[in-house]
Amino acid sequence: MYDPTIFDNLKVALENQLYDLDTLEEQIEIRNRRDVMDFAVLSREFALRFVLRKHPEIEVEVMLRASVHDLAGEIMEEPNANPACSLSLCFQKIVVDPANECAGIEKVMASIWEQDVELKQTIRYVYGEANPELLNDIEAKFKPRLTEDNMTELSVFLEHVLDTLHVLSRMQP
């Protein structure tokens, strides 16, 4: 019989909670879903992109990943394997004054996520547009990797994601 991997179990739990926030609680609106098996490197990735219904100007994507090393170690039951999944968030927010706004965003992210994330902000715009909008991709990669032991923490994690969206939406561009 097929035994689901850590990735499969976390993916289903995360997906269920996010769809509940969309359809039952109507707090978020899911905009995109990806469930990818990359045959080139034999990895898995699951991502859901969503917005707060009352503040659709800021999107966030929650990404769960497992490498071939993680998947093979777990499936083959290798004694020295430490299978787990990587988790990251990517918020997208329009900014006007990157020098000041990005510093504020960094402080907000540090206050909500503390030392658990590696933060990277990337500003991008469409070249050639008159008065282009500056889009800040705020990527937060979580340092601790997830196992099934973290399953009970997913609801608290998602509360923090929603809190982050609320705070970022109050920061004026």
VEXGU-650808 format. One record per atom (N, C-alpha, C): residue in three letters; atom name; x, y negated, z negated. Coordinates in steps of 0.1 Angstrom, whole numbers. Layout:
<recs>
aa | at | X | Y | Z
ALA | CA | X | Y | Z
...
</recs>
This chain:
<recs>
aa | at | X | Y | Z
MET | N | 8 | 12 | 0
MET | CA | 0 | 0 | 0
MET | C | 9 | -13 | 0
TYR | N | 4 | -23 | 7
TYR | CA | 12 | -35 | 8
TYR | C | 11 | -43 | -5
ASP | N | 23 | -47 | -10
ASP | CA | 24 | -54 | -22
ASP | C | 28 | -69 | -18
PRO | N | 19 | -78 | -21
PRO | CA | 22 | -92 | -17
PRO | C | 34 | -97 | -23
THR | N | 41 | -106 | -16
THR | CA | 54 | -112 | -21
THR | C | 50 | -123 | -30
ILE | N | 61 | -128 | -37
ILE | CA | 59 | -140 | -45
ILE | C | 53 | -152 | -37
PHE | N | 59 | -153 | -24
PHE | CA | 54 | -164 | -15
PHE | C | 39 | -162 | -13
ASP | N | 35 | -150 | -9
ASP | CA | 21 | -148 | -6
ASP | C | 12 | -152 | -18
ASN | N | 16 | -147 | -30
ASN | CA | 8 | -150 | -42
ASN | C | 7 | -165 | -45
LEU | N | 18 | -172 | -44
LEU | CA | 18 | -186 | -47
LEU | C | 11 | -194 | -37
LYS | N | 12 | -190 | -24
LYS | CA | 5 | -196 | -13
LYS | C | -10 | -195 | -15
VAL | N | -15 | -184 | -18
VAL | CA | -29 | -182 | -20
VAL | C | -34 | -190 | -31
ALA | N | -27 | -190 | -43
ALA | CA | -31 | -198 | -54
ALA | C | -31 | -213 | -51
LEU | N | -21 | -218 | -45
LEU | CA | -19 | -232 | -42
LEU | C | -30 | -236 | -32
GLU | N | -32 | -228 | -21
GLU | CA | -42 | -231 | -11
GLU | C | -56 | -231 | -17
ASN | N | -59 | -221 | -26
ASN | CA | -73 | -221 | -32
ASN | C | -75 | -234 | -40
GLN | N | -65 | -238 | -48
GLN | CA | -67 | -249 | -57
GLN | C | -69 | -262 | -48
LEU | N | -61 | -263 | -38
LEU | CA | -62 | -275 | -29
LEU | C | -76 | -275 | -22
TYR | N | -80 | -264 | -17
TYR | CA | -93 | -264 | -10
TYR | C | -105 | -266 | -20
ASP | N | -103 | -262 | -33
ASP | CA | -113 | -266 | -43
ASP | C | -113 | -281 | -45
LEU | N | -102 | -287 | -45
LEU | CA | -101 | -302 | -47
LEU | C | -108 | -309 | -35
ASP | N | -107 | -303 | -23
ASP | CA | -113 | -308 | -11
ASP | C | -129 | -306 | -11
THR | N | -132 | -293 | -11
THR | CA | -147 | -290 | -9
THR | C | -155 | -290 | -21
LEU | N | -150 | -286 | -33
LEU | CA | -159 | -286 | -45
LEU | C | -158 | -300 | -52
GLU | N | -146 | -304 | -55
GLU | CA | -145 | -316 | -63
GLU | C | -145 | -329 | -55
GLU | N | -143 | -328 | -42
GLU | CA | -143 | -339 | -32
GLU | C | -133 | -350 | -36
GLN | N | -122 | -347 | -42
GLN | CA | -112 | -357 | -45
GLN | C | -102 | -359 | -34
ILE | N | -100 | -349 | -26
ILE | CA | -90 | -350 | -14
ILE | C | -97 | -347 | -1
GLU | N | -90 | -350 | 10
GLU | CA | -94 | -346 | 23
GLU | C | -82 | -339 | 29
ILE | N | -83 | -326 | 32
ILE | CA | -72 | -319 | 39
ILE | C | -72 | -323 | 53
ARG | N | -60 | -327 | 58
ARG | CA | -59 | -332 | 72
ARG | C | -52 | -322 | 81
ASN | N | -43 | -313 | 75
ASN | CA | -36 | -304 | 83
ASN | C | -32 | -292 | 75
ARG | N | -30 | -281 | 81
ARG | CA | -26 | -268 | 74
ARG | C | -16 | -261 | 83
ARG | N | -5 | -256 | 78
ARG | CA | 5 | -249 | 86
ARG | C | 8 | -236 | 78
ASP | N | 8 | -225 | 84
ASP | CA | 13 | -212 | 78
ASP | C | 22 | -206 | 89
VAL | N | 35 | -207 | 87
VAL | CA | 45 | -204 | 97
VAL | C | 54 | -192 | 93
MET | N | 56 | -183 | 102
MET | CA | 66 | -173 | 101
MET | C | 77 | -177 | 112
ASP | N | 88 | -181 | 107
ASP | CA | 99 | -184 | 117
ASP | C | 107 | -172 | 120
PHE | N | 105 | -167 | 132
PHE | CA | 112 | -155 | 136
PHE | C | 127 | -157 | 139
ALA | N | 131 | -169 | 141
ALA | CA | 145 | -172 | 144
ALA | C | 154 | -169 | 131
VAL | N | 148 | -173 | 120
VAL | CA | 156 | -172 | 107
VAL | C | 149 | -163 | 97
LEU | N | 137 | -158 | 101
LEU | CA | 129 | -149 | 93
LEU | C | 126 | -155 | 80
SER | N | 120 | -167 | 80
SER | CA | 115 | -174 | 68
SER | C | 101 | -176 | 69
ARG | N | 95 | -180 | 58
ARG | CA | 81 | -184 | 57
ARG | C | 79 | -198 | 52
GLU | N | 69 | -205 | 57
GLU | CA | 66 | -218 | 53
GLU | C | 51 | -220 | 53
PHE | N | 46 | -226 | 42
PHE | CA | 32 | -229 | 41
PHE | C | 31 | -244 | 38
ALA | N | 23 | -252 | 44
ALA | CA | 21 | -266 | 41
ALA | C | 7 | -270 | 43
LEU | N | 2 | -279 | 34
LEU | CA | -11 | -285 | 35
LEU | C | -9 | -300 | 34
ARG | N | -14 | -308 | 43
ARG | CA | -13 | -322 | 43
ARG | C | -27 | -328 | 39
PHE | N | -27 | -337 | 30
PHE | CA | -40 | -343 | 26
PHE | C | -39 | -357 | 21
VAL | N | -50 | -363 | 19
VAL | CA | -51 | -377 | 13
VAL | C | -61 | -377 | 2
LEU | N | -61 | -387 | -6
LEU | CA | -72 | -390 | -15
LEU | C | -83 | -395 | -7
ARG | N | -95 | -391 | -10
ARG | CA | -107 | -396 | -3
ARG | C | -109 | -411 | -4
LYS | N | -106 | -416 | -16
LYS | CA | -108 | -431 | -18
LYS | C | -96 | -439 | -14
HIS | N | -85 | -433 | -11
HIS | CA | -72 | -440 | -7
HIS | C | -66 | -432 | 5
PRO | N | -72 | -432 | 16
PRO | CA | -66 | -424 | 27
PRO | C | -54 | -429 | 34
GLU | N | -49 | -441 | 29
GLU | CA | -37 | -447 | 36
GLU | C | -24 | -440 | 33
ILE | N | -24 | -432 | 23
ILE | CA | -12 | -425 | 19
ILE | C | -14 | -410 | 20
GLU | N | -6 | -403 | 28
GLU | CA | -7 | -389 | 30
GLU | C | 4 | -382 | 22
VAL | N | 1 | -369 | 18
VAL | CA | 11 | -361 | 12
VAL | C | 10 | -347 | 18
GLU | N | 22 | -341 | 19
GLU | CA | 22 | -327 | 24
GLU | C | 29 | -319 | 13
VAL | N | 23 | -308 | 9
VAL | CA | 28 | -299 | -1
VAL | C | 34 | -287 | 7
MET | N | 47 | -284 | 5
MET | CA | 53 | -273 | 13
MET | C | 59 | -263 | 4
LEU | N | 56 | -250 | 7
LEU | CA | 61 | -239 | 0
LEU | C | 70 | -231 | 10
ARG | N | 82 | -227 | 6
ARG | CA | 91 | -220 | 15
ARG | C | 97 | -208 | 9
ALA | N | 100 | -198 | 17
ALA | CA | 108 | -186 | 12
ALA | C | 117 | -182 | 24
SER | N | 130 | -180 | 20
SER | CA | 140 | -177 | 30
SER | C | 140 | -162 | 32
VAL | N | 147 | -157 | 42
VAL | CA | 149 | -143 | 45
VAL | C | 155 | -136 | 33
HIS | N | 165 | -143 | 27
HIS | CA | 172 | -137 | 15
HIS | C | 162 | -135 | 4
ASP | N | 153 | -144 | 1
ASP | CA | 143 | -143 | -9
ASP | C | 133 | -131 | -5
LEU | N | 128 | -131 | 7
LEU | CA | 118 | -121 | 11
LEU | C | 124 | -107 | 11
ALA | N | 136 | -106 | 17
ALA | CA | 143 | -93 | 18
ALA | C | 146 | -87 | 4
GLY | N | 152 | -96 | -4
GLY | CA | 155 | -92 | -18
GLY | C | 144 | -86 | -26
GLU | N | 132 | -93 | -24
GLU | CA | 120 | -88 | -31
GLU | C | 114 | -76 | -25
ILE | N | 113 | -75 | -12
ILE | CA | 107 | -64 | -5
ILE | C | 116 | -51 | -7
MET | N | 129 | -53 | -6
MET | CA | 138 | -42 | -7
MET | C | 141 | -38 | -22
GLU | N | 136 | -47 | -31
GLU | CA | 138 | -45 | -45
GLU | C | 153 | -43 | -49
GLU | N | 161 | -53 | -43
GLU | CA | 175 | -53 | -46
GLU | C | 177 | -57 | -60
PRO | N | 186 | -50 | -67
PRO | CA | 188 | -52 | -82
PRO | C | 193 | -66 | -85
ASN | N | 201 | -72 | -77
ASN | CA | 207 | -85 | -80
ASN | C | 200 | -97 | -73
ALA | N | 189 | -93 | -67
ALA | CA | 181 | -104 | -60
ALA | C | 174 | -112 | -71
ASN | N | 173 | -125 | -68
ASN | CA | 165 | -135 | -76
ASN | C | 155 | -141 | -67
PRO | N | 145 | -134 | -62
PRO | CA | 135 | -140 | -52
PRO | C | 127 | -151 | -59
ALA | N | 125 | -161 | -51
ALA | CA | 117 | -173 | -56
ALA | C | 114 | -181 | -43
CYS | N | 106 | -191 | -45
CYS | CA | 102 | -200 | -34
CYS | C | 106 | -214 | -37
SER | N | 108 | -222 | -27
SER | CA | 112 | -236 | -28
SER | C | 99 | -244 | -26
LEU | N | 98 | -255 | -33
LEU | CA | 86 | -263 | -33
LEU | C | 90 | -278 | -30
SER | N | 83 | -284 | -21
SER | CA | 86 | -299 | -19
SER | C | 74 | -306 | -15
LEU | N | 75 | -319 | -17
LEU | CA | 64 | -328 | -13
LEU | C | 69 | -339 | -4
CYS | N | 61 | -343 | 5
CYS | CA | 65 | -355 | 14
CYS | C | 53 | -364 | 15
PHE | N | 55 | -376 | 8
PHE | CA | 45 | -386 | 9
PHE | C | 48 | -396 | 20
GLN | N | 38 | -401 | 27
GLN | CA | 40 | -411 | 37
GLN | C | 33 | -424 | 34
LYS | N | 40 | -435 | 33
LYS | CA | 35 | -448 | 29
LYS | C | 41 | -459 | 37
ILE | N | 32 | -468 | 41
ILE | CA | 37 | -480 | 49
ILE | C | 43 | -489 | 39
VAL | N | 55 | -495 | 43
VAL | CA | 62 | -505 | 35
VAL | C | 64 | -517 | 43
VAL | N | 66 | -529 | 37
VAL | CA | 68 | -541 | 43
VAL | C | 83 | -546 | 40
ASP | N | 86 | -545 | 27
ASP | CA | 99 | -549 | 22
ASP | C | 106 | -537 | 16
PRO | N | 113 | -529 | 25
PRO | CA | 119 | -516 | 20
PRO | C | 129 | -518 | 8
ALA | N | 137 | -528 | 9
ALA | CA | 147 | -530 | -2
ALA | C | 140 | -530 | -16
ASN | N | 129 | -538 | -17
ASN | CA | 122 | -539 | -30
ASN | C | 113 | -527 | -33
GLU | N | 105 | -524 | -22
GLU | CA | 95 | -514 | -24
GLU | C | 100 | -500 | -27
CYS | N | 111 | -496 | -20
CYS | CA | 117 | -483 | -22
CYS | C | 123 | -482 | -36
ALA | N | 129 | -492 | -41
ALA | CA | 134 | -492 | -55
ALA | C | 122 | -489 | -65
GLY | N | 111 | -496 | -62
GLY | CA | 99 | -494 | -71
GLY | C | 93 | -480 | -70
ILE | N | 93 | -475 | -57
ILE | CA | 89 | -461 | -55
ILE | C | 98 | -451 | -62
GLU | N | 111 | -454 | -62
GLU | CA | 120 | -445 | -68
GLU | C | 118 | -444 | -84
LYS | N | 115 | -456 | -89
LYS | CA | 112 | -456 | -104
LYS | C | 99 | -449 | -107
VAL | N | 89 | -451 | -99
VAL | CA | 76 | -444 | -101
VAL | C | 78 | -429 | -100
MET | N | 85 | -424 | -90
MET | CA | 87 | -410 | -88
MET | C | 95 | -404 | -100
ALA | N | 105 | -411 | -104
ALA | CA | 113 | -407 | -116
ALA | C | 104 | -406 | -128
SER | N | 95 | -415 | -130
SER | CA | 87 | -415 | -142
SER | C | 77 | -404 | -142
ILE | N | 72 | -400 | -130
ILE | CA | 62 | -389 | -130
ILE | C | 69 | -376 | -129
TRP | N | 79 | -374 | -121
TRP | CA | 85 | -361 | -119
TRP | C | 98 | -359 | -127
GLU | N | 103 | -369 | -134
GLU | CA | 114 | -368 | -143
GLU | C | 126 | -363 | -135
GLN | N | 134 | -354 | -140
GLN | CA | 146 | -348 | -134
GLN | C | 143 | -336 | -125
ASP | N | 131 | -333 | -123
ASP | CA | 127 | -320 | -116
ASP | C | 129 | -321 | -101
VAL | N | 131 | -333 | -95
VAL | CA | 131 | -335 | -81
VAL | C | 144 | -342 | -76
GLU | N | 147 | -338 | -64
GLU | CA | 157 | -346 | -56
GLU | C | 149 | -355 | -47
LEU | N | 151 | -368 | -48
LEU | CA | 143 | -377 | -40
LEU | C | 151 | -383 | -28
LYS | N | 144 | -384 | -17
LYS | CA | 150 | -390 | -5
LYS | C | 139 | -398 | 2
GLN | N | 143 | -410 | 5
GLN | CA | 133 | -419 | 12
GLN | C | 139 | -422 | 26
THR | N | 131 | -421 | 36
THR | CA | 135 | -424 | 50
THR | C | 125 | -433 | 56
ILE | N | 131 | -445 | 61
ILE | CA | 122 | -455 | 67
ILE | C | 123 | -452 | 82
ARG | N | 111 | -452 | 89
ARG | CA | 111 | -451 | 103
ARG | C | 100 | -460 | 109
TYR | N | 102 | -463 | 122
TYR | CA | 93 | -471 | 130
TYR | C | 94 | -468 | 144
VAL | N | 84 | -472 | 152
VAL | CA | 84 | -470 | 167
VAL | C | 92 | -482 | 173
TYR | N | 103 | -478 | 179
TYR | CA | 111 | -488 | 186
TYR | C | 103 | -494 | 198
GLY | N | 104 | -507 | 200
GLY | CA | 98 | -514 | 211
GLY | C | 84 | -519 | 208
GLU | N | 78 | -515 | 197
GLU | CA | 65 | -521 | 193
GLU | C | 67 | -535 | 188
ALA | N | 58 | -544 | 191
ALA | CA | 58 | -557 | 185
ALA | C | 53 | -556 | 171
ASN | N | 60 | -561 | 161
ASN | CA | 57 | -560 | 147
ASN | C | 54 | -545 | 143
PRO | N | 64 | -537 | 144
PRO | CA | 62 | -523 | 141
PRO | C | 59 | -521 | 126
GLU | N | 51 | -511 | 123
GLU | CA | 49 | -507 | 109
GLU | C | 61 | -499 | 104
LEU | N | 66 | -501 | 92
LEU | CA | 76 | -493 | 87
LEU | C | 70 | -482 | 78
LEU | N | 73 | -470 | 82
LEU | CA | 67 | -459 | 74
LEU | C | 78 | -452 | 66
ASN | N | 75 | -451 | 53
ASN | CA | 85 | -445 | 43
ASN | C | 81 | -431 | 41
ASP | N | 89 | -422 | 45
ASP | CA | 88 | -407 | 42
ASP | C | 95 | -405 | 29
ILE | N | 87 | -402 | 18
ILE | CA | 92 | -400 | 5
ILE | C | 92 | -385 | 2
GLU | N | 104 | -379 | 3
GLU | CA | 105 | -365 | 1
GLU | C | 110 | -361 | -13
ALA | N | 103 | -353 | -19
ALA | CA | 107 | -348 | -33
ALA | C | 108 | -333 | -32
LYS | N | 121 | -329 | -33
LYS | CA | 124 | -314 | -34
LYS | C | 126 | -310 | -48
PHE | N | 118 | -300 | -52
PHE | CA | 119 | -295 | -66
PHE | C | 131 | -287 | -68
LYS | N | 139 | -290 | -79
LYS | CA | 151 | -283 | -82
LYS | C | 148 | -269 | -87
PRO | N | 138 | -267 | -96
PRO | CA | 135 | -253 | -101
PRO | C | 128 | -246 | -89
ARG | N | 132 | -234 | -87
ARG | CA | 125 | -226 | -77
ARG | C | 113 | -218 | -84
LEU | N | 103 | -216 | -76
LEU | CA | 91 | -210 | -82
LEU | C | 90 | -195 | -81
THR | N | 85 | -189 | -91
THR | CA | 82 | -174 | -91
THR | C | 67 | -173 | -95
GLU | N | 62 | -161 | -97
GLU | CA | 49 | -159 | -101
GLU | C | 47 | -163 | -115
ASP | N | 57 | -165 | -123
ASP | CA | 56 | -170 | -137
ASP | C | 51 | -185 | -137
ASN | N | 53 | -192 | -126
ASN | CA | 48 | -206 | -125
ASN | C | 34 | -207 | -120
MET | N | 27 | -196 | -118
MET | CA | 14 | -196 | -112
MET | C | 4 | -205 | -121
THR | N | 6 | -204 | -134
THR | CA | -3 | -211 | -143
THR | C | 0 | -226 | -143
GLU | N | 11 | -230 | -138
GLU | CA | 15 | -244 | -138
GLU | C | 10 | -252 | -126
LEU | N | 4 | -245 | -116
LEU | CA | 0 | -251 | -103
LEU | C | -10 | -262 | -105
SER | N | -20 | -260 | -114
SER | CA | -30 | -270 | -116
SER | C | -24 | -283 | -122
VAL | N | -15 | -281 | -131
VAL | CA | -8 | -293 | -137
VAL | C | 0 | -300 | -126
PHE | N | 7 | -292 | -118
PHE | CA | 15 | -297 | -107
PHE | C | 6 | -306 | -98
LEU | N | -6 | -300 | -94
LEU | CA | -15 | -308 | -85
LEU | C | -20 | -320 | -91
GLU | N | -23 | -320 | -104
GLU | CA | -27 | -332 | -111
GLU | C | -16 | -343 | -110
HIS | N | -3 | -339 | -111
HIS | CA | 8 | -349 | -109
HIS | C | 8 | -354 | -95
VAL | N | 6 | -345 | -85
VAL | CA | 5 | -350 | -71
VAL | C | -5 | -360 | -70
LEU | N | -17 | -358 | -75
LEU | CA | -28 | -367 | -74
LEU | C | -25 | -380 | -81
ASP | N | -19 | -379 | -93
ASP | CA | -14 | -391 | -100
ASP | C | -5 | -399 | -92
THR | N | 5 | -392 | -85
THR | CA | 15 | -399 | -77
THR | C | 8 | -406 | -65
LEU | N | -2 | -400 | -59
LEU | CA | -9 | -406 | -48
LEU | C | -17 | -419 | -53
HIS | N | -23 | -418 | -65
HIS | CA | -30 | -430 | -71
HIS | C | -20 | -441 | -73
VAL | N | -9 | -438 | -79
VAL | CA | 1 | -449 | -82
VAL | C | 6 | -455 | -70
LEU | N | 10 | -446 | -60
LEU | CA | 16 | -452 | -47
LEU | C | 5 | -460 | -40
SER | N | -7 | -456 | -41
SER | CA | -18 | -464 | -34
SER | C | -20 | -478 | -40
ARG | N | -17 | -479 | -53
ARG | CA | -18 | -492 | -60
ARG | C | -6 | -501 | -57
MET | N | 5 | -496 | -52
MET | CA | 17 | -504 | -48
MET | C | 14 | -510 | -35
GLN | N | 13 | -523 | -35
GLN | CA | 9 | -530 | -22
GLN | C | 21 | -531 | -13
PRO | N | 18 | -528 | 0
PRO | CA | 29 | -530 | 10
PRO | C | 32 | -544 | 13
</recs>
